């Protein structure tokens, strides 16, 4: 699977160009499934915000990029369906557009539904995450980002070996500052990226590349190792 891990979605031409490159064909020739599941686990989200994501009425442009087709995949429904029914939907999609919310809730339903087990076989599929939709691929997210009361801890899928602190210096999230991110990183077991909404992290063919028209910082648990922007 090819990953485009964003904080705010497809927010600038550089991130959009990275998406097109990962797809290997124009967006207008590509089929997408959008996954809103993470929103149900976050107290600030609900039916109205999920509708905005699906109909692309948010700044995190995803579903409205001009895809050949867009469908909705709700992971909480999948355990009640046969795999023979839903697995082909995922296999036939060029891209999975995965919204934010609570990453631990999303992780739970990816595992419960069987989607997590399917990921290794989706070698040509592109995963585009927004916030929690990106963080779910990391080993841990940190206790500050856990909002689902039933979460066992802050562990997530561990598809990649680094953690992500999203929404750096976001106007609506005054606590998401670099000093806060440095304190967060001190509790993480491995490398960390701190990214704003104009930044994405591309992971493909074993290579990690930062795509940014904004601000980002790479941290280790001990110290900052690279600052850009």
N, C-alpha and C positions, 0 to 999 in steps of 0.2 A: 504494500500500500504506500502511496505517495501522500505526504502530509503538507498542508499549508496551515500553520497554526497562527491565528491572528488574535489580536485583542479586541478589535472593533469591526472586523469584517473586511470586505473589499473596498477600502476607503480611499485608494489613490491609484494612479496609473501603474506604479511599480508593482504593487500587490496584484493588480489585475493582470499585468503582463506575466507575472510568475504563475498565476493560475492557468493562463492560456498555455504557457510552456509545459506545465505539468500534464495538462489534458492532451497535448499533442495534436490538437485540432481546435477550430474555432468554438467559442461558447455556443454559438447558434446551431452547431451540429452536435452538441453534447446534451445528454440526459441527466437530470438531477433528481435526487430525493432529499427533501429537507427533514431534519430530525429536531423537533422542538422539545423533546422529553426533559432535558435538564431544567427547563423553566418551572416544571411542576414542583421541583424540590426546593425552590428559593422563595422566601416570603415576599419578595418584592415583585414576583411574577405571577401571572395568572392568565385566564382566557383572553383578555384584551391584548396583553403583550404577545401571547402566542399567535393571535390573529395577525398582529402587526408583522411578526417575523415571516409568517407564511405568505402574506400578501405584499411583503417588502415595503412596509410603511415605516421603516426605521432607518437611522443613519448607517446601520450595518448592512449595506447592500449585499444581498445574497440571492434570494429567490428571484429578484427582478432584473437579473443581468442579461436576460434575453436568451435563456436556455431553449433548446429544441422542445423540451418538456420538463415540467416540474411536478413531482408527486410528494406526498407527505408520508413519512414512516414514523408511526408512534410506537416506541419500543414497549411501552407498558401493555400494549395490546398483543404483542407477538407470542407470549407464552400460551395464549388461548387459541392460537392458530397452528396448523401443521407446518413444519419446516418446508415441506414440499410446496406450500403455497407462497411463503414470503421470501425464502432464500433466492429464488429466481428474480424477484423484484430488485434485490440488492445487487446480485451478480450482473444484471443488465444495466445498472446505472453507471454512468461515467464518473459521477461525483456525488459524495454525500456532504450535505451542507448542515453542519451541526451547531445548533444555537447554544447560547450561554444559559446560566442559571446556577445550579449547584452541581459541581463535578462529581461528588460522591453519589448523589442520586442517579446521575447519568451512568456512572460506573456500575452501580448496582443493577440497573435495568439492561445495560449492555451484557452483563454476565448472565442475568436471569433469562433474558430473551434468547441467548445464544449468539448474538451479533459479535461479541468479543471473540468467541471461538472461530468465527468465520473470517475475521480480519486477515490472518496470515495468507489465506487463499486469494485475496483480492489484490494481486500484485500490480494491476494497472489502474485500480480505482484511486481517485483523489479524495482525500478527506480534508475538508475545509472547516476548521473550527473557529468559533467565536468565543473568547473568554473561557468559560467552563468547558465548552466544546473542544478547546485546545488543551486545557489543563488536564482533562480526563486521560490523555495519553501519557502523562508524566507519572513518575513513581509515587510522589506525594505532593499535596497542595498546600500544606500548612494549616494548622487549626483555625487561623483567622478567616480562612476561606470556606470553612465547613458551616453550612446553614441548615442542612437537613437534620432534624433531631434524631433520626434513626441511624445516622451514619455510625459505623463501628469505630472509625478513626479517620485520618486524613489520607489514607492510601487510595491510589487510583490504579490504572491499568499497567503502568510501567512499560509501555511500548517503546518509549524513548528513555534516555538515562539522565535527563535534566528536568528541572522544575521551572514553572513560569509564573511570574507576578505580572498580571495584566493591568491595563488602564492607568499607567503611570501619569500622574499630574492631570487626571481627568477632572473637569470642572464640577461634575456631579459627585465625585468621590474624593473629597478633600483629604482623606486619610491615606490615599495611595501616592505617597511621596517617596522619594529616593531613600531618605533616612528610615522610613517604615519598611521599605523593601530590604534594606540592609539588615535590619533587625530580624525580618522574616527569613532571610537567607541564612542567618546564623544558626537557625534551627533545622535547616535542610541538610540531608546527608550528601548531596552532590552538587554539581554545577547548577546555576540558576540564571535565567534570563529575565530581566525587567523590561517590559515593552509598553509603549503607548499605543493609542489606537491608529496610528499611522505606520505601524510596524507589524511584520509577520516573520515567522521562522519557517523556512522550507526544509523539509527532510525528505531526501530522495536518494536512492542508491547508496545509502550509508553516509551521505554527506549532509551536513547541517549548514544552512546559509541564511543569514539575516537579510530580509528585504525591508527597507525602511525609507520613508520620507519624513521621519519624525525623530523621536528620542528613544534610545535603548541602551541598556547596560548589561554586561555579562558579569556575574558574580560567582565566586566560590563561597563556600561557607565561612571562609576566613577573611576574604578581602575582595575588593573590586579588581578585576583583571583587564577590563576593557570598557571604555565609555565612548559612545558615538552619538552623533546628531548635531 
